[in-house]
Amino acid sequence: MLRINLTPSEIEAFLSLAETGSFSRTGAALGLSQPAVSARISHLEENLGVPLFNRTTRRVTITHAGERLRARLGNVIAELHGLVDELRDEANLRRGRINIGTSPSVAAGFLAGVIASFHTAHPKVEIVLHDDFYGHALERLQRGDVDIAIIPFEPDEKAFNFELLFTDRFLLAVPAGHILAEQHNVTLKDIAALPLITMPPESAAWTTIKRAFENADLKFRPAMQSRNSLTIVALVRAGFGIAFVTELMAKTFPLPEIKLLDLDGADLERRIGITSSKERAFSPATLAFCRMLRTMAERIDEREPTPRASSAK
């Protein structure tokens, strides 16, 4: 590779001399002596192999080669100053972009509030949300399409870092008139034979619930699947079956004509956290967003208690 032996101090002296046409005025502008300016220009000309200025006892004028160099350097310096300003703006959160992978339930129940608060604090930072099931979020993270993934499942892959934000319990949702509606809690064995509505296999919920059934030596045979949590709730309300909903969802959205029951003897919860690549550093905007995620996660338990029963009049 060809080395370009142009130092910042020589470029600075060259551009200043080209503008002032005077070694003394250039020295005054840069805080240098006249001989120091002359030495920098001479060294630059020696490195390039061409004269950059015509020198007489009365004045200094730029040569054709010098004019060409000034035109090119002027554009380079302008672009460099622009880039430096952009990077400083990003460092100070006056601009930037964060791509976030997440699941729909986490986006609706938790991230929406975080994004709104972050936008109020840093309105110039753009946030792009990619909500899909956790496996797709991890794929995007691995490809570098997103900066972080806020997902309800701790990945097994060693390529990722995972920082737990909070846990979110699963509750059993039954229609208000269901045979179990008068109970406050149930076991998995109590519901094993009932029609269960779940998210599809690619969801973190499916993985967590299926594992709980298997650990209890029970068969996991959902009666219906839906990708939409609100559709699942509507099916429960209509009397089609029962379903697991998270405590976060129950605190976020009204669930009329639904009774929520605690589960005994089953470790049914999701671990919601920040997943990131071990190979990529965070931008200043992403770091600031993660700080806000931690702050908002600490307030999860301060929400109103989960309504265990709700009926429409």
C-alpha positions as CSV (number, residue, x, y, z in Angstrom):
1,M,0.0,0.0,0.0
2,L,1.3,3.5,-0.9
3,R,2.0,5.6,2.1
4,I,0.7,9.1,2.2
5,N,3.2,11.1,4.3
6,L,1.0,14.1,4.9
7,T,0.8,15.1,8.6
8,P,-2.2,17.1,10.0
9,S,0.1,19.9,10.9
10,E,1.5,20.1,7.4
11,I,-1.9,20.1,5.9
12,E,-3.1,22.8,8.3
13,A,-0.1,25.0,7.4
14,F,-0.6,24.4,3.7
15,L,-4.3,25.3,3.7
16,S,-3.6,28.4,5.8
17,L,-0.8,29.6,3.6
18,A,-2.8,29.0,0.5
19,E,-5.5,31.3,2.0
20,T,-3.4,34.1,3.5
21,G,-0.5,34.2,0.9
22,S,1.8,35.1,3.8
23,F,4.1,33.1,6.0
24,S,3.9,35.7,8.8
25,R,0.1,35.8,8.8
26,T,-0.1,32.0,8.6
27,G,2.3,31.8,11.6
28,A,0.2,34.2,13.6
29,A,-3.0,32.3,12.8
30,L,-1.5,29.0,13.8
31,G,0.6,30.3,16.7
32,L,3.9,29.4,15.0
33,S,7.0,31.2,14.0
34,Q,7.6,32.1,10.4
35,P,10.5,29.6,10.1
36,A,8.3,26.8,11.6
37,V,5.7,27.4,9.0
38,S,8.3,27.5,6.2
39,A,9.8,24.2,7.5
40,R,6.4,22.5,7.4
41,I,5.7,23.6,3.8
42,S,9.2,22.7,2.7
43,H,8.8,19.2,4.2
44,L,5.5,18.8,2.5
45,E,6.9,19.8,-0.9
46,E,9.8,17.5,-0.4
47,N,7.5,14.5,0.3
48,L,5.3,15.3,-2.7
49,G,8.2,16.1,-5.0
50,V,6.6,19.2,-6.5
51,P,6.7,22.9,-5.5
52,L,3.4,24.1,-4.0
53,F,4.1,27.8,-3.8
54,N,6.0,30.4,-5.7
55,R,8.1,32.5,-3.3
56,T,9.4,35.9,-4.0
57,T,10.6,38.6,-1.7
58,R,7.3,40.4,-2.1
59,R,4.7,37.7,-2.1
60,V,3.7,34.0,-2.0
61,T,1.5,32.5,-4.7
62,I,0.2,29.0,-5.0
63,T,1.4,26.9,-7.9
64,H,-0.8,24.8,-10.2
65,A,0.1,21.7,-8.3
66,G,-0.7,23.5,-5.1
67,E,-4.1,24.6,-6.4
68,R,-5.0,21.0,-7.2
69,L,-3.9,19.9,-3.8
70,R,-5.9,22.6,-2.1
71,A,-9.0,21.7,-4.0
72,R,-8.8,18.0,-3.1
73,L,-7.8,18.6,0.5
74,G,-10.5,21.2,0.9
75,N,-13.2,18.6,0.1
76,V,-11.5,16.0,2.3
77,I,-11.2,18.3,5.3
78,A,-14.8,19.4,4.9
79,E,-16.0,15.8,4.8
80,L,-13.8,15.0,7.8
81,H,-15.2,17.9,9.8
82,G,-18.7,16.8,8.9
83,L,-18.0,13.2,9.9
84,V,-16.5,14.4,13.2
85,D,-19.6,16.5,13.9
86,E,-21.8,13.5,13.2
87,L,-19.8,11.2,15.5
88,R,-19.9,13.8,18.3
89,D,-23.6,14.2,17.8
90,E,-24.0,10.4,18.1
91,A,-21.9,10.4,21.3
92,N,-24.0,13.1,22.8
93,L,-27.3,11.5,21.6
94,R,-28.2,14.3,19.2
95,R,-28.5,11.8,16.5
96,G,-28.3,8.0,16.0
97,R,-30.3,4.9,15.3
98,I,-31.1,1.8,17.3
99,N,-32.4,-1.4,15.7
100,I,-34.2,-3.6,18.2
101,G,-35.3,-7.2,17.8
102,T,-38.1,-8.4,20.1
103,S,-41.2,-10.5,20.5
104,P,-44.7,-9.0,20.0
105,S,-45.7,-9.6,23.6
106,V,-42.6,-7.9,25.0
107,A,-43.0,-5.0,22.6
108,A,-46.6,-4.4,23.6
109,G,-46.3,-5.0,27.3
110,F,-42.9,-3.5,28.1
111,L,-41.0,-1.9,25.3
112,A,-43.7,0.5,24.2
113,G,-43.3,2.5,27.4
114,V,-39.5,2.4,27.3
115,I,-39.4,3.6,23.7
116,A,-41.8,6.5,24.4
117,S,-39.7,7.6,27.4
118,F,-36.5,7.3,25.4
119,H,-37.9,9.3,22.6
120,T,-38.9,12.1,25.0
121,A,-35.4,12.2,26.3
122,H,-33.6,11.8,23.0
123,P,-35.9,12.8,20.1
124,K,-33.2,12.9,17.5
125,V,-32.3,9.2,18.0
126,E,-34.3,7.0,15.6
127,I,-35.6,3.6,16.9
128,V,-36.5,0.8,14.5
129,L,-38.4,-2.1,16.1
130,H,-38.5,-5.6,14.6
131,D,-41.1,-7.6,16.5
132,D,-41.3,-11.3,15.8
133,F,-40.8,-14.6,17.7
134,Y,-37.5,-14.9,19.6
135,G,-35.8,-17.2,17.1
136,H,-36.2,-14.6,14.3
137,A,-34.9,-11.9,16.7
138,L,-31.8,-14.0,17.4
139,E,-31.2,-14.6,13.6
140,R,-31.4,-10.8,13.0
141,L,-28.9,-10.2,15.9
142,Q,-26.5,-12.8,14.5
143,R,-26.6,-11.2,11.1
144,G,-26.1,-7.7,12.5
145,D,-29.5,-6.5,11.4
146,V,-30.4,-5.4,15.0
147,D,-28.2,-4.0,17.7
148,I,-29.9,-5.8,20.6
149,A,-32.8,-8.2,21.1
150,I,-35.2,-7.9,24.0
151,I,-36.7,-11.4,24.2
152,P,-38.4,-13.6,26.7
153,F,-36.0,-16.5,26.5
154,E,-32.3,-16.9,27.4
155,P,-30.5,-18.2,24.3
156,D,-28.3,-21.3,24.6
157,E,-25.9,-20.1,21.9
158,K,-22.4,-19.0,23.2
159,A,-22.3,-16.2,20.6
160,F,-24.7,-14.1,22.7
161,N,-24.6,-12.2,26.0
162,F,-27.8,-12.2,28.1
163,E,-28.7,-9.7,30.8
164,L,-31.8,-10.5,32.8
165,L,-34.2,-7.6,33.2
166,F,-37.1,-9.2,35.0
167,T,-39.1,-12.4,35.1
168,D,-42.7,-12.7,34.0
169,R,-45.0,-15.3,35.4
170,F,-47.6,-17.3,33.4
171,L,-51.2,-17.4,34.6
172,L,-54.0,-19.5,33.5
173,A,-56.8,-17.7,31.7
174,V,-60.3,-19.3,31.8
175,P,-63.7,-17.9,30.8
176,A,-65.6,-16.3,33.6
177,G,-68.2,-19.1,33.6
178,H,-65.7,-21.9,33.5
179,I,-65.8,-24.8,36.0
180,L,-62.4,-23.6,37.3
181,A,-63.3,-20.0,37.5
182,E,-64.2,-20.2,41.2
183,Q,-60.7,-21.5,42.1
184,H,-57.7,-19.3,42.8
185,N,-55.1,-21.7,41.7
186,V,-54.7,-24.9,39.8
187,T,-52.0,-27.5,38.8
188,L,-51.0,-28.6,35.4
189,K,-52.5,-32.0,36.2
190,D,-55.9,-30.3,36.8
191,I,-55.9,-28.9,33.2
192,A,-54.1,-31.5,31.3
193,A,-57.3,-32.9,29.6
194,L,-58.8,-29.5,28.9
195,P,-58.6,-27.8,25.4
196,L,-55.5,-25.5,25.5
197,I,-54.9,-22.6,23.2
198,T,-51.2,-21.7,22.7
199,M,-48.8,-19.7,20.7
200,P,-47.1,-21.7,17.8
201,P,-44.0,-23.8,18.3
202,E,-41.5,-21.1,17.2
203,S,-42.6,-18.9,20.2
204,A,-40.8,-18.8,23.5
205,A,-44.2,-19.4,25.3
206,W,-44.6,-22.8,23.5
207,T,-41.1,-23.8,24.5
208,T,-41.6,-22.8,28.2
209,I,-45.0,-24.4,28.6
210,K,-44.1,-27.6,26.7
211,R,-41.1,-28.0,29.0
212,A,-43.3,-27.6,32.1
213,F,-45.7,-30.2,30.9
214,E,-42.9,-32.6,30.1
215,N,-41.3,-32.0,33.6
216,A,-44.6,-33.0,35.1
217,D,-44.8,-36.2,33.0
218,L,-47.9,-34.8,31.2
219,K,-48.7,-34.8,27.5
220,F,-48.7,-31.4,25.8
221,R,-51.4,-31.4,23.2
222,P,-52.7,-28.0,22.4
223,A,-56.2,-27.8,20.8
224,M,-55.4,-24.7,18.8
225,Q,-52.5,-22.3,18.0
226,S,-52.5,-18.6,17.2
227,R,-49.7,-16.1,16.7
228,N,-51.7,-13.3,18.3
229,S,-52.1,-13.0,22.1
230,L,-55.3,-11.0,21.7
231,T,-56.8,-13.7,19.5
232,I,-55.9,-16.3,22.1
233,V,-57.7,-14.2,24.8
234,A,-60.7,-13.8,22.5
235,L,-60.9,-17.6,22.0
236,V,-60.8,-18.1,25.7
237,R,-63.5,-15.5,26.3
238,A,-65.7,-17.2,23.6
239,G,-65.4,-20.5,25.5
240,F,-63.3,-22.4,23.1
241,G,-60.7,-23.4,25.7
242,I,-58.2,-22.1,28.2
243,A,-54.8,-20.5,27.7
244,F,-51.7,-19.3,29.5
245,V,-51.2,-15.5,29.5
246,T,-48.3,-13.6,31.1
247,E,-48.6,-11.4,34.2
248,L,-47.1,-8.6,32.1
249,M,-49.9,-8.9,29.6
250,A,-52.6,-9.0,32.3
251,K,-51.2,-5.8,33.8
252,T,-51.0,-4.1,30.4
253,F,-54.3,-5.0,28.7
254,P,-57.9,-5.3,30.1
255,L,-59.2,-8.9,30.0
256,P,-62.9,-8.6,30.4
257,E,-64.9,-11.8,31.2
258,I,-61.6,-13.7,31.9
259,K,-60.6,-15.3,35.2
260,L,-56.9,-15.6,35.9
261,L,-55.6,-18.4,38.1
262,D,-52.3,-19.0,39.7
263,L,-50.4,-22.2,38.9
264,D,-49.2,-24.5,41.7
265,G,-46.2,-26.8,41.4
266,A,-45.0,-25.5,38.0
267,D,-42.1,-23.2,37.3
268,L,-43.9,-21.3,34.6
269,E,-42.2,-18.0,33.9
270,R,-40.3,-16.3,31.2
271,R,-36.9,-14.5,31.6
272,I,-37.0,-11.3,29.7
273,G,-33.6,-9.7,29.1
274,I,-31.2,-7.9,26.8
275,T,-29.5,-10.2,24.4
276,S,-26.5,-8.9,22.5
277,S,-23.7,-10.2,20.3
278,K,-20.3,-10.9,21.9
279,E,-18.6,-9.6,18.8
280,R,-20.1,-6.1,18.5
281,A,-19.8,-3.1,20.7
282,F,-22.7,-0.9,21.6
283,S,-23.2,2.6,20.1
284,P,-23.7,5.4,22.6
285,A,-27.5,5.4,21.7
286,T,-27.8,1.7,22.4
287,L,-25.9,2.1,25.7
288,A,-28.3,4.8,26.7
289,F,-31.3,2.8,25.7
290,C,-30.1,-0.2,27.8
291,R,-29.7,2.0,30.8
292,M,-33.3,3.1,30.4
293,L,-34.4,-0.5,29.9
294,R,-32.8,-1.4,33.3
295,T,-34.5,1.6,35.0
296,M,-37.9,0.8,33.5
297,A,-37.6,-2.9,34.4
298,E,-37.0,-2.0,38.0
299,R,-40.5,-0.4,38.0
300,I,-42.3,-3.5,36.7
301,D,-43.2,-4.6,40.2
302,E,-44.6,-1.2,41.0
303,R,-47.5,-1.6,38.7
304,E,-51.0,-2.3,40.0
305,P,-51.5,-5.9,41.1
306,T,-52.7,-8.3,38.5
307,P,-56.5,-8.4,38.4
308,R,-57.5,-12.0,39.1
309,A,-61.0,-11.6,37.8
310,S,-62.7,-9.2,35.5
311,S,-66.3,-9.2,34.3
312,A,-68.1,-7.0,31.8
313,K,-71.4,-5.4,32.9
